[in-house]
Amino acid sequence: MGEGEGDIMRGMDAPSDSLAPALLVSMPQLADPNFAQRVVLLCRHSAEGAFGLVVNHPLPVPARVVIQDESSPETRAETELPVWLGGPVDQERSWILLGEDPGGEDAVPVADGLYLSTSPALLRRLTGSTPPRARLLVGYAGWGPGQLDAELRESAWLTSDVTIDLVFETPPDRMWKEAIRRLGADPGALHISHGVH
């Protein structure tokens, strides 16, 4: 866990005109290859910018995570957790996404039944047995002021309600198509268009 995650997470209370929480589903006209057929959990959206996590990009191998006990620095635990790429920005940062309230840990709700944490204590607690609705993500998707709004006007993203089953139970290689279908569209019929909303 890196420095500064708390700064991002403190802004989770969304203003009234915020799109968050929502799922962003990338469209073919989105030019950034980092987001080709990606589904992003939009956690924060305001005039200052937006913050989200890609939820359908597992990394090919689990990472060995070394967790050091802050009260006893010589005590270290190792675990192999599946790691997901949360986005192209600051991949030194990591996040724990949970589909259940961790209770008593430093976690913030980001949508109904979804919680986000950067707590080393929670990560240590997950070393024994990782619950099925828990993910370790590295990096994030970030947008500057007005950037996401401009991309939405250009039809680069579709927005959808957040559903836990899509995030945690749909295989990642099928999540993008399933998200499109849930919006009532045929993924195979999508093509690059300009200015169509």
FIVO-853444 format. One record per residue: residue number from 1; x, y, z of N, C-alpha, C in turn; residue in one letter. Coordinates in steps of 0.02 Angstrom, whole numbers, plus 32768, in hexadecimal, padded with zeros to 4 digits. Layout:
// residues N
[NUM; [X; Y; Z]; [X; Y; Z]; [X; Y; Z]; "a"]
...
// end
This chain:
// residues 197
[1; [802A; 7FC6; 8000]; [8000; 8000; 8000]; [802D; 803E; 8000]; "m"]
[2; [801E; 806C; 7FD5]; [8048; 80A7; 7FD0]; [802C; 80E2; 7FF6]; "g"]
[3; [8051; 8118; 7FF5]; [803B; 8155; 8016]; [8006; 8178; 7FEB]; "e"]
[4; [7FD8; 819A; 800C]; [7FAA; 81C5; 7FE8]; [7F68; 81A5; 7FD5]; "g"]
[5; [7F5F; 8163; 7FE2]; [7F1F; 8144; 7FD1]; [7EE6; 8164; 7FF8]; "e"]
[6; [7EF5; 8176; 8037]; [7EC2; 8196; 8060]; [7EA8; 81D7; 8041]; "g"]
[7; [7ED5; 81FC; 801F]; [7EC0; 823A; 7FFF]; [7E8C; 822C; 7FC9]; "d"]
[8; [7E96; 81F7; 7FA3]; [7E66; 81E5; 7F6F]; [7E26; 81CC; 7F8F]; "i"]
[9; [7E2C; 81A2; 7FC2]; [7DF1; 8183; 7FE0]; [7DC8; 81B4; 8009]; "m"]
[10; [7DE7; 81E9; 8023]; [7DC1; 8219; 804A]; [7D8C; 823C; 8021]; "r"]
[11; [7D96; 823F; 7FDF]; [7D67; 8262; 7FB4]; [7D2F; 8236; 7F9A]; "g"]
[12; [7D21; 81FC; 7FBA]; [7CF0; 81CE; 7FA0]; [7CA8; 81E7; 7FA7]; "m"]
[13; [7C9A; 8215; 7FD5]; [7C57; 8231; 7FDA]; [7C49; 825A; 7F9C]; "d"]
[14; [7C1C; 8240; 7F73]; [7C11; 825E; 7F31]; [7BE5; 829C; 7F33]; "a"]
[15; [7BF7; 82D0; 7F0D]; [7BCA; 8309; 7F07]; [7B8A; 82F4; 7EE2]; "p"]
[16; [7B57; 831E; 7EE7]; [7B16; 830A; 7ECC]; [7B17; 82FF; 7E80]; "s"]
[17; [7B45; 831F; 7E5C]; [7B47; 8316; 7E13]; [7B79; 82E0; 7DFE]; "d"]
[18; [7B91; 82B9; 7E2E]; [7BC2; 8285; 7E20]; [7BA2; 8249; 7DFF]; "s"]
[19; [7BC8; 822A; 7DD2]; [7BB2; 81EB; 7DB4]; [7BC1; 81B0; 7DE2]; "l"]
[20; [7BEF; 81B9; 7E10]; [7C05; 8182; 7E3C]; [7BD1; 8175; 7E73]; "a"]
[21; [7BC8; 8136; 7E85]; [7BE9; 80FB; 7E69]; [7BC6; 80E4; 7E29]; "p"]
[22; [7BEE; 80CA; 7DFD]; [7BD4; 80B0; 7DBD]; [7C09; 8082; 7D9F]; "a"]
[23; [7BF4; 805B; 7D6E]; [7C23; 8037; 7D46]; [7C2B; 805C; 7D04]; "l"]
[24; [7C68; 8066; 7CEF]; [7C76; 8082; 7CAE]; [7C8A; 8049; 7C7F]; "l"]
[25; [7C69; 8045; 7C46]; [7C76; 8010; 7C16]; [7C93; 8031; 7BD8]; "v"]
[26; [7CD1; 801E; 7BC8]; [7CF4; 8040; 7B90]; [7CD4; 802F; 7B4D]; "s"]
[27; [7CD6; 805F; 7B20]; [7CBC; 8056; 7ADD]; [7CF5; 8052; 7AAB]; "m"]
[28; [7CE9; 8038; 7A6F]; [7D20; 8030; 7A3E]; [7D42; 8072; 7A2C]; "p"]
[29; [7D1E; 80AA; 7A30]; [7D3D; 80EA; 7A1D]; [7D6D; 8106; 7A51]; "q"]
[30; [7D71; 80E6; 7A8B]; [7DA1; 80FC; 7ABE]; [7DE7; 80E9; 7AA5]; "l"]
[31; [7E10; 811B; 7A98]; [7E51; 8110; 7A78]; [7E86; 80F3; 7AA6]; "a"]
[32; [7E7E; 80FA; 7AE7]; [7EB2; 80E3; 7B16]; [7EB2; 8097; 7B1A]; "d"]
[33; [7EE9; 8076; 7B05]; [7EEB; 802C; 7B07]; [7EE7; 800F; 7B4D]; "p"]
[34; [7EF6; 8037; 7B81]; [7EF1; 8020; 7BC6]; [7EA9; 800E; 7BD8]; "n"]
[35; [7E79; 8028; 7BB2]; [7E33; 801E; 7BC3]; [7E0B; 7FF8; 7B8F]; "f"]
[36; [7E2C; 7FD6; 7B61]; [7E09; 7FB0; 7B2E]; [7DE2; 7F77; 7B4F]; "a"]
[37; [7DA2; 7F76; 7B46]; [7D74; 7F45; 7B63]; [7D7C; 7F3F; 7BAE]; "q"]
[38; [7D7F; 7F79; 7BCF]; [7D86; 7F7A; 7C18]; [7D46; 7F93; 7C39]; "r"]
[39; [7D3D; 7F7A; 7C76]; [7D07; 7F91; 7CA1]; [7D28; 7FB1; 7CDE]; "v"]
[40; [7D14; 7FEE; 7CED]; [7D32; 8015; 7D23]; [7CFE; 8024; 7D58]; "v"]
[41; [7D0E; 8014; 7D96]; [7CE5; 8028; 7DCF]; [7CF6; 8071; 7DDE]; "l"]
[42; [7CC8; 809E; 7DCD]; [7CD2; 80E5; 7DDA]; [7CC2; 80F3; 7E23]; "l"]
[43; [7CF5; 8104; 7E4A]; [7CEE; 810D; 7E92]; [7CE3; 8156; 7EA5]; "c"]
[44; [7D00; 8183; 7E7F]; [7CFA; 81CB; 7E8E]; [7CF6; 81F2; 7E4E]; "r"]
[45; [7CCA; 8224; 7E4D]; [7CC3; 824F; 7E12]; [7CAB; 8293; 7E2B]; "h"]
[46; [7CD2; 82C6; 7E1C]; [7CC1; 830A; 7E31]; [7CE1; 833B; 7E00]; "s"]
[47; [7CD9; 837B; 7E0E]; [7CF6; 83AE; 7DE4]; [7D43; 83AA; 7DE4]; "a"]
[48; [7D5F; 838D; 7E19]; [7DA8; 8387; 7E1F]; [7DC4; 834D; 7DF7]; "e"]
[49; [7D99; 8320; 7DE0]; [7DB1; 82E6; 7DBA]; [7D8C; 82A7; 7DCD]; "g"]
[50; [7DA7; 826E; 7DBB]; [7D86; 822F; 7DC8]; [7DBA; 81F9; 7DD8]; "a"]
[51; [7DA4; 81C7; 7DFE]; [7DCE; 8190; 7E14]; [7DA7; 814F; 7E0C]; "f"]
[52; [7DC6; 811D; 7DEE]; [7DA4; 80DC; 7DE7]; [7DD7; 80A4; 7DE4]; "g"]
[53; [7DBC; 8067; 7DE5]; [7DE6; 802B; 7DE3]; [7DCC; 7FFC; 7DAD]; "l"]
[54; [7DF9; 7FE7; 7D80]; [7DE7; 7FB4; 7D4F]; [7DD9; 7F73; 7D74]; "v"]
[55; [7DA1; 7F53; 7D66]; [7D8F; 7F17; 7D8B]; [7D90; 7ED7; 7D60]; "v"]
[56; [7DA8; 7EDC; 7D22]; [7DAB; 7EA0; 7CF9]; [7DF0; 7E95; 7CD8]; "n"]
[57; [7E25; 7EA4; 7CFD]; [7E68; 7E9A; 7CE2]; [7E95; 7E77; 7D14]; "h"]
[58; [7E8D; 7E34; 7D1B]; [7EBA; 7E10; 7D49]; [7F00; 7E0D; 7D2B]; "p"]
[59; [7F31; 7E0F; 7D56]; [7F76; 7E06; 7D3E]; [7F82; 7DBB; 7D37]; "l"]
[60; [7FAF; 7DA7; 7D0A]; [7FB6; 7D61; 7CFA]; [7FCF; 7D34; 7D32]; "p"]
[61; [7FF2; 7D50; 7D61]; [800C; 7D26; 7D98]; [7FFD; 7D49; 7DDA]; "v"]
[62; [7FF2; 7D22; 7E0F]; [7FEA; 7D42; 7E50]; [802B; 7D61; 7E66]; "p"]
[63; [8026; 7D95; 7E8C]; [8063; 7DB6; 7EA5]; [806E; 7DA0; 7EED]; "a"]
[64; [80AC; 7D96; 7EFE]; [80BC; 7D88; 7F44]; [80BC; 7DCB; 7F68]; "r"]
[65; [8090; 7DD0; 7F98]; [8089; 7E0E; 7FBE]; [80AA; 7E03; 8002]; "v"]
[66; [80D9; 7E2E; 8012]; [80FA; 7E2A; 8053]; [80DA; 7E5D; 8080]; "v"]
[67; [80C0; 7E45; 80B9]; [809C; 7E71; 80E7]; [80C4; 7E73; 8127]; "i"]
[68; [80D5; 7EB0; 813B]; [80FD; 7EB8; 8177]; [80CF; 7ED0; 81AF]; "q"]
[69; [80D7; 7EB3; 81E9]; [80AF; 7EC6; 8224]; [80CD; 7F07; 8240]; "d"]
[70; [80A4; 7F3C; 8240]; [80BE; 7F7D; 8256]; [80D2; 7F7C; 82A0]; "e"]
[71; [80AE; 7F54; 82C9]; [80BE; 7F53; 8311]; [80FC; 7F2A; 831F]; "s"]
[72; [810D; 7EFD; 82F0]; [8148; 7ED3; 82F8]; [816A; 7ECE; 82B4]; "s"]
[73; [8194; 7EFF; 82A2]; [81B1; 7F02; 825F]; [81D6; 7EC3; 8249]; "p"]
[74; [81EF; 7E9B; 827A]; [8212; 7E5E; 8265]; [81E2; 7E26; 8251]; "e"]
[75; [81A1; 7E2E; 8260]; [8170; 7DFC; 824D]; [8155; 7E0C; 8208]; "t"]
[76; [815F; 7DDD; 81DB]; [8147; 7DE6; 8196]; [811F; 7DA9; 8183]; "r"]
[77; [80EC; 7DB6; 815A]; [80C4; 7D7F; 813F]; [80C3; 7D85; 80F4]; "a"]
[78; [80C1; 7D4D; 80D3]; [80BE; 7D4E; 808A]; [807D; 7D2C; 8074]; "e"]
[79; [8061; 7D46; 803F]; [8026; 7D27; 8023]; [8028; 7D2F; 7FD8]; "t"]
[80; [8009; 7D02; 7FB6]; [8002; 7D09; 7F6E]; [7FB9; 7D17; 7F5F]; "e"]
[81; [7FAB; 7D56; 7F52]; [7F67; 7D6B; 7F43]; [7F61; 7D76; 7EF8]; "l"]
[82; [7F27; 7D66; 7EDB]; [7F1D; 7D7A; 7E96]; [7F1E; 7DC6; 7E92]; "p"]
[83; [7F3F; 7DE1; 7E62]; [7F46; 7E29; 7E5B]; [7F26; 7E3F; 7E19]; "v"]
[84; [7F02; 7E76; 7E1C]; [7EE0; 7E91; 7DE2]; [7EFD; 7ED6; 7DD3]; "w"]
[85; [7EFE; 7EE8; 7D94]; [7F16; 7F2A; 7D81]; [7EDC; 7F5B; 7D85]; "l"]
[86; [7EDF; 7F88; 7DB5]; [7EA9; 7FB8; 7DC0]; [7EAA; 7FF2; 7D90]; "g"]
[87; [7EE0; 7FFB; 7D6D]; [7EE5; 8031; 7D3D]; [7F2D; 8044; 7D30]; "g"]
[88; [7F38; 8070; 7D00]; [7F7C; 8080; 7CEB]; [7F9F; 80B4; 7D17]; "p"]
[89; [7F7B; 80D3; 7D45]; [7F99; 8109; 7D6D]; [7FB6; 80ED; 7DAE]; "v"]
[90; [7FF3; 8101; 7DBD]; [8015; 80F4; 7DFD]; [800E; 80AB; 7E13]; "d"]
[91; [802F; 807F; 7DF0]; [802A; 8038; 7DFF]; [8053; 8023; 7E3C]; "q"]
[92; [806F; 8054; 7E5F]; [808E; 8047; 7EA0]; [8059; 8046; 7ED7]; "e"]
[93; [801F; 8060; 7EC9]; [7FE8; 8061; 7EFA]; [7FBF; 8022; 7EF4]; "r"]
[94; [7FA3; 800B; 7F2C]; [7F77; 7FD0; 7F29]; [7F39; 7FDD; 7F52]; "s"]
[95; [7F05; 7FB8; 7F40]; [7EC3; 7FC1; 7F5C]; [7EA5; 7F7C; 7F69]; "w"]
[96; [7E7D; 7F76; 7F9D]; [7E58; 7F39; 7FAA]; [7E0E; 7F48; 7F9D]; "i"]
[97; [7DF0; 7F24; 7F6D]; [7DAA; 7F2C; 7F5E]; [7D85; 7EF0; 7F7C]; "l"]
[98; [7D52; 7EFE; 7FA4]; [7D2E; 7EC9; 7FC8]; [7CE4; 7ECC; 7FB8]; "l"]
[99; [7CC6; 7E91; 7FB3]; [7C7E; 7E8C; 7FA8]; [7C58; 7E80; 7FE8]; "g"]
[100; [7C77; 7E8F; 8020]; [7C56; 7E8A; 8061]; [7C78; 7EBB; 8091]; "e"]
[101; [7C53; 7ED1; 80C3]; [7C6E; 7F00; 80F3]; [7CA4; 7EDD; 811C]; "d"]
[102; [7CE2; 7EF7; 811C]; [7D17; 7ED5; 8141]; [7D11; 7EDE; 818C]; "p"]
[103; [7CE6; 7F0C; 81A1]; [7CD9; 7F15; 81E8]; [7D16; 7F2B; 8210]; "g"]
[104; [7D15; 7F69; 8224]; [7D49; 7F83; 824F]; [7D8A; 7F94; 822D]; "g"]
[105; [7D91; 7F87; 81EE]; [7DCE; 7F98; 81CB]; [7DC5; 7FDC; 81AA]; "e"]
[106; [7DFC; 7FF7; 8193]; [7DFC; 8037; 8172]; [7DE4; 802E; 812A]; "d"]
[107; [7DA2; 802C; 8120]; [7D86; 8022; 80DE]; [7D4D; 8053; 80D4]; "a"]
[108; [7D44; 806A; 8097]; [7D0D; 8098; 8088]; [7CDD; 8076; 8057]; "v"]
[109; [7C9C; 8082; 805F]; [7C6D; 8066; 802F]; [7C72; 808E; 7FEE]; "p"]
[110; [7C73; 806B; 7FB5]; [7C76; 808D; 7F75]; [7C36; 8083; 7F4C]; "v"]
[111; [7C10; 804F; 7F5F]; [7BCF; 8041; 7F40]; [7BAC; 8011; 7F6F]; "a"]
[112; [7B6D; 8002; 7F62]; [7B49; 7FD3; 7F8D]; [7B6E; 7F90; 7F8F]; "d"]
[113; [7B86; 7F7E; 7FCB]; [7BA8; 7F3E; 7FD4]; [7BEF; 7F3B; 7FBC]; "g"]
[114; [7C0C; 7F73; 7FA7]; [7C52; 7F75; 7F90]; [7C7A; 7FA5; 7FBB]; "l"]
[115; [7CB4; 7F8E; 7FD1]; [7CDE; 7FB5; 7FFE]; [7D25; 7FB7; 7FE3]; "y"]
[116; [7D47; 7FEF; 7FEF]; [7D8B; 7FF8; 7FD8]; [7DB7; 8008; 8013]; "l"]
[117; [7DF2; 7FE8; 8015]; [7E20; 7FF3; 804C]; [7E67; 7FF5; 8033]; "s"]
[118; [7E91; 8017; 805A]; [7ED9; 8015; 804F]; [7EFC; 7FFD; 808F]; "t"]
[119; [7ED6; 7FDD; 80BB]; [7EEE; 7FCC; 80FD]; [7F1F; 7F91; 80FC]; "s"]
[120; [7F5D; 7F9B; 8113]; [7F8B; 7F62; 811A]; [7F71; 7F2E; 814B]; "p"]
[121; [7F4C; 7F45; 817E]; [7F31; 7F15; 81AF]; [7EFE; 7EE7; 818D]; "a"]
[122; [7ED5; 7F02; 8162]; [7EA5; 7ED9; 813E]; [7EC9; 7EA9; 810E]; "l"]
[123; [7EFC; 7EC2; 80EE]; [7F23; 7E96; 80C0]; [7F42; 7E5D; 80E7]; "l"]
[124; [7F5C; 7E6B; 8123]; [7F77; 7E35; 814D]; [7F42; 7E03; 815F]; "r"]
[125; [7F05; 7E1C; 816D]; [7ECF; 7DEF; 817F]; [7EBB; 7DC1; 8146]; "r"]
[126; [7EC7; 7DD7; 8108]; [7EB5; 7DAF; 80CE]; [7EEB; 7D7C; 80BB]; "l"]
[127; [7F22; 7D78; 80E1]; [7F58; 7D4C; 80CD]; [7F45; 7D02; 80D3]; "t"]
[128; [7F1C; 7CF1; 8105]; [7F0B; 7CAB; 810E]; [7EDD; 7C91; 80D8]; "g"]
[129; [7EA3; 7CAD; 80D3]; [7E73; 7C97; 809F]; [7E50; 7CD5; 8083]; "s"]
[130; [7E5A; 7CE0; 8043]; [7E3C; 7D1A; 8023]; [7DF3; 7D0C; 8014]; "t"]
[131; [7DC6; 7D37; 802D]; [7D7F; 7D2D; 801C]; [7D74; 7D33; 7FD1]; "p"]
[132; [7D41; 7D11; 7FB7]; [7D36; 7D12; 7F6E]; [7D27; 7D58; 7F53]; "p"]
[133; [7D0E; 7D83; 7F7D]; [7CFE; 7DC7; 7F66]; [7D31; 7DF8; 7F82]; "r"]
[134; [7D70; 7DEB; 7F73]; [7DA6; 7E18; 7F87]; [7DDA; 7E17; 7F4F]; "a"]
[135; [7DF2; 7E52; 7F3F]; [7E26; 7E58; 7F0B]; [7E5A; 7E8B; 7F21]; "r"]
[136; [7E98; 7E7C; 7F0E]; [7ECE; 7EAC; 7F16]; [7EDA; 7ECA; 7ED1]; "l"]
[137; [7ED4; 7F0B; 7ECC]; [7EDE; 7F2D; 7E8C]; [7F19; 7F5C; 7E92]; "l"]
[138; [7F41; 7F60; 7E5D]; [7F79; 7F8F; 7E5A]; [7F6A; 7FC3; 7E24]; "v"]
[139; [7F7A; 8001; 7E35]; [7F6C; 8038; 7E06]; [7F23; 804B; 7E07]; "g"]
[140; [7F13; 8080; 7DE3]; [7ECE; 8096; 7DE0]; [7EC3; 80BD; 7D9F]; "y"]
[141; [7E85; 80CC; 7D92]; [7E72; 80F5; 7D59]; [7E62; 813B; 7D73]; "a"]
[142; [7E83; 816D; 7D59]; [7E78; 81B1; 7D71]; [7E6B; 81E1; 7D38]; "g"]
[143; [7E41; 8212; 7D44]; [7E31; 8245; 7D13]; [7E38; 828A; 7D34]; "w"]
[144; [7E53; 82B9; 7D0F]; [7E58; 82FD; 7D27]; [7E15; 8321; 7D23]; "g"]
[145; [7E12; 8360; 7D39]; [7DD3; 8385; 7D37]; [7DB5; 8386; 7CF1]; "p"]
[146; [7D77; 836F; 7CEB]; [7D52; 8372; 7CAC]; [7D65; 833C; 7C79]; "g"]
[147; [7D9A; 8316; 7C86]; [7DB2; 82E5; 7C54]; [7D81; 82AD; 7C49]; "q"]
[148; [7D67; 828F; 7C7F]; [7D37; 8259; 7C77]; [7CF7; 8272; 7C57]; "l"]
[149; [7CE1; 82AD; 7C6B]; [7CA4; 82CA; 7C4E]; [7CAB; 82D2; 7C02]; "d"]
[150; [7CE6; 82E8; 7BEC]; [7CF3; 82F0; 7BA4]; [7CF1; 82AC; 7B82]; "a"]
[151; [7D0F; 8279; 7BA0]; [7D0E; 8236; 7B83]; [7CC7; 821A; 7B7F]; "e"]
[152; [7C9E; 822A; 7BB1]; [7C58; 8213; 7BAF]; [7C32; 8236; 7B77]; "l"]
[153; [7C3F; 8276; 7B6E]; [7C1D; 829B; 7B37]; [7C31; 827F; 7AF3]; "r"]
[154; [7C6E; 8264; 7AEF]; [7C86; 8246; 7AB0]; [7C71; 81FD; 7AA8]; "e"]
[155; [7C45; 81E5; 7AD5]; [7C2D; 81A0; 7AD5]; [7C65; 816D; 7ADC]; "s"]
[156; [7C9A; 817F; 7B01]; [7CD1; 8150; 7B0C]; [7CBF; 811D; 7B42]; "a"]
[157; [7C8E; 812D; 7B6C]; [7C79; 8101; 7BA3]; [7C2D; 80FE; 7BA5]; "w"]
[158; [7C13; 80C5; 7BBA]; [7BCE; 80BF; 7BCF]; [7BCF; 80B8; 7C1A]; "l"]
[159; [7B9A; 80CF; 7C3B]; [7B96; 80C8; 7C83]; [7B60; 8096; 7C95]; "t"]
[160; [7B6C; 8073; 7CCC]; [7B3E; 803F; 7CE2]; [7B3D; 803F; 7D2E]; "s"]
[161; [7B07; 8024; 7D4B]; [7B04; 801C; 7D93]; [7B38; 7FE8; 7DA8]; "d"]
[162; [7B4F; 7FEF; 7DE6]; [7B80; 7FC0; 7E01]; [7B5A; 7F83; 7E1B]; "v"]
[163; [7B6E; 7F49; 7E04]; [7B52; 7F0B; 7E1E]; [7B8B; 7EDE; 7E34]; "t"]
[164; [7B86; 7EC6; 7E72]; [7BBC; 7E9E; 7E8F]; [7BC7; 7E5E; 7E68]; "i"]
[165; [7B90; 7E3F; 7E50]; [7B99; 7E00; 7E2D]; [7BC1; 7E09; 7DED]; "d"]
[166; [7BB8; 7E41; 7DCB]; [7BE0; 7E4D; 7D8E]; [7C2A; 7E54; 7DA1]; "l"]
[167; [7C38; 7E7A; 7DD6]; [7C7D; 7E87; 7DEA]; [7CA0; 7E48; 7E02]; "v"]
[168; [7C7F; 7E20; 7E2C]; [7CA1; 7DE8; 7E4D]; [7C92; 7DA4; 7E30]; "f"]
[169; [7C5A; 7D9C; 7E0E]; [7C47; 7D59; 7DF8]; [7C4C; 7D4E; 7DAD]; "e"]
[170; [7C52; 7D83; 7D86]; [7C58; 7D7B; 7D3E]; [7CA2; 7D73; 7D2D]; "t"]
[171; [7CB4; 7D40; 7D06]; [7CFA; 7D38; 7CF2]; [7D13; 7D77; 7CD0]; "p"]
[172; [7D50; 7D8C; 7CE1]; [7D69; 7DCC; 7CC7]; [7D69; 7DD1; 7C7B]; "p"]
[173; [7D75; 7D99; 7C59]; [7D78; 7D9C; 7C10]; [7D32; 7DA3; 7BF1]; "d"]
[174; [7CFE; 7D9A; 7C1A]; [7CB9; 7DA2; 7C01]; [7C95; 7DDF; 7C1D]; "r"]
[175; [7CB6; 7E01; 7C4C]; [7C94; 7E37; 7C70]; [7C80; 7E71; 7C43]; "m"]
[176; [7CAD; 7E85; 7C15]; [7C9D; 7EBE; 7BE9]; [7C5F; 7EAE; 7BBF]; "w"]
[177; [7C5E; 7E74; 7B9F]; [7C24; 7E61; 7B76]; [7BE5; 7E5C; 7BA0]; "k"]
[178; [7BEB; 7E40; 7BDB]; [7BB0; 7E39; 7C07]; [7B96; 7E7D; 7C1C]; "e"]
[179; [7BC3; 7EAC; 7C2B]; [7BAE; 7EF0; 7C3E]; [7B8A; 7F12; 7C04]; "a"]
[180; [7BA2; 7F08; 7BC7]; [7B81; 7F24; 7B8B]; [7B3B; 7F05; 7B84]; "i"]
[181; [7B36; 7EC3; 7B8B]; [7AF5; 7EA1; 7B84]; [7AC4; 7EBA; 7BB8]; "r"]
[182; [7ADB; 7EC5; 7BF5]; [7AAF; 7EDD; 7C2B]; [7A94; 7F23; 7C1C]; "r"]
[183; [7AB7; 7F47; 7BF1]; [7A9E; 7F89; 7BDC]; [7A70; 7F83; 7BA0]; "l"]
[184; [7A63; 7F46; 7B89]; [7A35; 7F3B; 7B52]; [7A53; 7F41; 7B0D]; "g"]
[185; [7A95; 7F3D; 7B09]; [7AB7; 7F43; 7AC8]; [7AD9; 7F01; 7AB6]; "a"]
[186; [7AE8; 7EFA; 7A77]; [7B0C; 7EBF; 7A5D]; [7B55; 7ED2; 7A56]; "d"]
[187; [7B82; 7EB3; 7A7E]; [7BC9; 7EC4; 7A7A]; [7BE5; 7EBD; 7A33]; "p"]
[188; [7BCE; 7E8D; 7A0E]; [7BE7; 7E82; 79CA]; [7BD1; 7EB7; 7999]; "g"]
[189; [7B9E; 7EDE; 79AB]; [7B86; 7F11; 797D]; [7BA6; 7F55; 7988]; "a"]
[190; [7BD0; 7F5A; 79BC]; [7BEE; 7F9A; 79CC]; [7C26; 7FAA; 799A]; "l"]
[191; [7C28; 7FE7; 7986]; [7C5E; 7FFD; 7959]; [7C6E; 8046; 7969]; "h"]
[192; [7CA5; 805E; 7951]; [7CBA; 80A2; 795F]; [7C8A; 80D3; 7940]; "i"]
[193; [7C71; 80FF; 7969]; [7C47; 8136; 7950]; [7C5D; 8176; 7971]; "s"]
[194; [7C4D; 81AD; 7955]; [7C63; 81ED; 796F]; [7C26; 8219; 797D]; "h"]
[195; [7C22; 8231; 79B9]; [7BED; 8260; 79CB]; [7BA8; 8242; 79D4]; "g"]
[196; [7BA2; 8200; 79D7]; [7B61; 81E1; 79E1]; [7B59; 81D2; 7A2A]; "v"]
[197; [7B23; 81E8; 7A48]; [7B18; 81DD; 7A90]; [7ADE; 81AF; 7A9A]; "h"]
// end
